[in-house]
Amino acid sequence: MVGIDAGGTRIRARVAEAADGTVRGEGAGGPGNALSVAPADLERHLADALREALTGGGGARVRSVVAGFAGGGEGTGRERARTALARALRAVGAASAPVVVYGDADVAFAAGPGAPADGLVLIAGTGAAAARVERRRAVRAADGDGWLLGDAGSGFWLGREALRAVLRALDGRGPRTALAGPVGEVCGGLSKEAVVRYAYAGHPVRLAALSPSGGLRRGRRGRARARAPRPGGRGTVRHGQGVGAGSGGAAGGHGRPRRSGRPAARPARGRGPGVGPRPRARAGRGGGGGGARASGGAP
């Protein structure tokens, strides 16, 4: 069996024995959003992930394929996903395997503990969305409208807002910001030209690498610093009772969402290295960067 998780930043594929679930191979490819990635690129990224997962051949042994796609909800996105996946499977010699395609909300909810059929799921990765799941299918969604129209609070949104804040500070439209130094390191210089050049040098969703779980972090003393973005980086998936998860991960459960606890860190004090006062921030245990949370039961 082959399972595929096609997200906005990368595609992951895993091959396992149908009889006992023993994992036989894993692979990764480029971005997999069925709506925002060009069809030819989507097909190539899927083929790359499948080829790596099926190391040594073995495409002919594949008996079934299940895939979840960002942008793969009912309609155009799902049809694009099916078409690209069929061509990628053909390219690796697994064209005869039956295929089932889901949206990312469906597979994120299914990743929760147990086997709930109904509940809620919150996705906060490269994109962002919330959905109501009934009989293991998303029936109603909020946001998930892509980088151009929505995805508020997503990794991309956070990265774009960081660049916007620095640009406003550079031309006088906004206050000085502690993000200036780290953003300047990532962009290759602290100037409007350098920041704008970085932003438009590739696909827009690459700005997700500037989110707190990607290219920008806080040091031990609350000092903003830069970190080289890890291609396709994601948080660790963790499952637990209720909906409280650490930053950068995913949580699932069947209980009611629990309230955030006390702040995980005290607000930063002092001034940044020549870039103005530090922003004050608080994060509860339930907050954080990329990942998904699932909660069964009625909303």
N, C-alpha and C positions, 0 to 999 in steps of 0.2 A: 504494500500500500504506500501511496505517496500523499503527504500532507504539505500544503503550501500556505504560507502567510505572506501575502503581498501588500506591503505597507508603502507609505509615501516616501520613505527613505531607502528601503531595501526590500528584497524578496528573500525569504528563507524557505528551503525545502528540506523535508526529512523523509527518508525511506525506512519503513519498518515491516517486519514480518506480520502478515495478516493473522497468523495463528496465535502468537503470544505477545506481539507488540515490540519485540526486540528490534532496536534501532540498528540499521545496517549502513546508513550513510546520511550525511548532511551537506547542504550546499547553500550558497548565497549569490544573489545577483543584485543589480541596480534597482532604482525606484520602480514600484509596481502599482501606482495608482491608476486604475483603469480609465479614469476620465482625463487626468492631466498629463499622462505619459503618452507620447506618440505611439501608435500601434506597432510600428516596426521596432521601436526601442523596447516596448513592453514584451514583445515576442522574444527579442534577444536576451533581455534580462531573465525571463523565465527559463529559457533554454540554458543559460549559464548556470543557474541555480540547480536545475534538474541534472545537467551533465555532471556537475560536481557531486551531487548526492548519489548518482548512479555510477560512481567510479568503477571502472572495469566493465562497463556495459550493464546489462541486466534490464534494459528497457523492455524487452520482450516478456519479462517475468512480472511486470506491473499489472495487478489485477483491478485496482481502483485508484482514483485520484480525487481528493477533496481539497478545495482551495478557497481561501477567504481573501477578498480584495478590498483595499481602500477604494472607494468610488465604485464598488461592485454591487450596489443595491439594484433593485428591480429597474429595468429599463435599459438605456443606452450603455451604462457602465457595465452591467452584467453581460450584455451581448459582446461588448469589446473584450471583456475578460475571457469569455468562452472561446472566442475566435483566436485570440493570441495564445491561449493555453493549448488549444487543439494543435496549432501550428508548431508550438514549442515541443509538445509531446511527439509529434511526427518527426521533428528534427533529432530527437534522442532515441527513436525507435520504440516508442511506447504509444503509438497512435491508436491501438485497439482497446486501450483501457477505458472503461466508463468514467465519466467526469461529472462531479457535482460542484457547482460554484455558489459561494455565499458572499454576502457583504461582510465587512470587517466587524460590524456590531454583532452579527450572528456568531462568528468564531470567537470573538472576545468574551461573549457571555458563556459560550460552551467551555471556555478555559477555566471557569470557576469551579470550586470544589463540588463534588457530587455530580448529579446529572439533573439540574433543575430545568424545567421546560418553560417556565414563565418568570419574568422579573425585569430588572432594569440593568443597563450597562452604561458606563461612562468611559469614554475613550479620550485620552489626552496624550497624544504622541506628536508626530509631525503635524497631524491635523487634530481636530477635536469634535466630538459629537456625543450626544446622549440618546439612548433609544429604549423603547418599551418592547420587550420580547414576549411573544406568545407562541406556544408550541414550537419553540426553538427557532423562530423566525422573527426578525424585527418588523413590527407592525406600525410603529410611529417613531419619528426621530426629531430631534432638535439640533440645529446647526449641522455640522458635517458638510457644509456648503463649499468646501474647497478654499484654497489660499486667496483667491481673488474676491470672493463674496463673503466669507465667514471664517470658520475655524478659530473663533475667539478663544484665547487662552492656550492655544496649541504651541508647540515648539517653534513653528514658523512665525506665528504671531508675536511671540516673545522676542525672537531674533530681530524681526522687522522693527518692533517698538524700540529695541536697544539702539539700532542704527538711527531711527528717527530722533530719539532723544539727543544723541551725539550731534547730529546735523543741526538741530535747533540750537544747541549750545554753541556750535562753531560759528553760526552766522548771527547770533544774538537774539534769535526768536524765543529762546528758552533759557532756563537756568543752567549753570555749570553742573556737570554730572560726574560721579565716580566711575561711570561706565566708559568715559573717554579714553583712559589709558588702555584698558583691556581691548576695547574695540579697535583702537589704533594699532595694537600689536597684531591682531587678527587680520586687519585690512592692509597692513603694510605701510602704515603712516597715518598720522592724525591730521587729516585735512579733508575738506569737502570732496576734493577730487579723488582721494584714495578711498574714502568710504563709498562714494557713488560708484566708482569703478568696481570695487569688490561686490557690491550689491547686484550689479548688472552683468557680472562676468559669467554667470551660469544660470541654471534653472532657478526660479524664485524659491522653491522649497528648500534649497541648500541653506537658506538663512536659519533654518531650524538648528543648524550646528552652533548658532550663537545663543541658544537658549541656556538657562542655568544648568541643565543636565548635559550640555554639549560643550561649546567653546568658552563660556564664561563661568567662572566659579568664584566663591568667596574663600579667602585665605583664613587661617586660624584666628586672626584678629579682626575678622569682618572686612578685610580688605579685598576689594574686587580684583581679580587677576584673570589672565587669559590662559587658556589651555588649547593646545592644538586639537581641532575637532577630529573625532574618531569616525571614519567613514561608516555610515549606517549604524552608528552607536545606538544602543537601547538600554533601558534599565533592566534590572533583574525581575523576573516574574515571581511574585510571591502570592500565595493564597492564604487567607485567614478568615476567621469568623467576622462577619460584619463588613463594613466598608472602610476601615482606616488602614491606609498603607503608607509606607515611607516614601520619601521623594524618589522619583525616577523609577518606580516599580509598578506593579499591578496587583490588585487585590480583588478577591472574590469571596462571596459568602451568601448564606441564605437568610441571615438575620437582618434586622433593621439597621440603617446607617447609624454609626455612632458619632457623637459630636467630637470635634477636634479637641484634643487635650491642651495642656499648657503649651506655650510656644516652644518649639524645638531649640531655638537659639535666641539670645537677647539681641535687641537692636544694636546695630553697629554704632560706635561713637567716634568722634574725632573727624579729621579731614583726610581726604584722599591725597595722593602724591601730586599736589599742584592742580587738581582738577575740581576743587570745590567740595562742599560738604557731602558727606556720605548720605545716601538715602536710608531711611528707616524702614525696616521690613520685619514682618513676623510671619512665621509659617507654622501652622498646626500640624499635627501628625498626619492628618488626612490629606494635606496638600502635597504638591510636588510636581515634578516634571512628567516626562512621557510615560505612558503605560495605560492600563485600562482597569476599571473597577467594575465588578459585577455584584449585584444584590438581588437575590430571588425574593419573591413575594410581591404583594400588591404595592403600587406606588403610594 
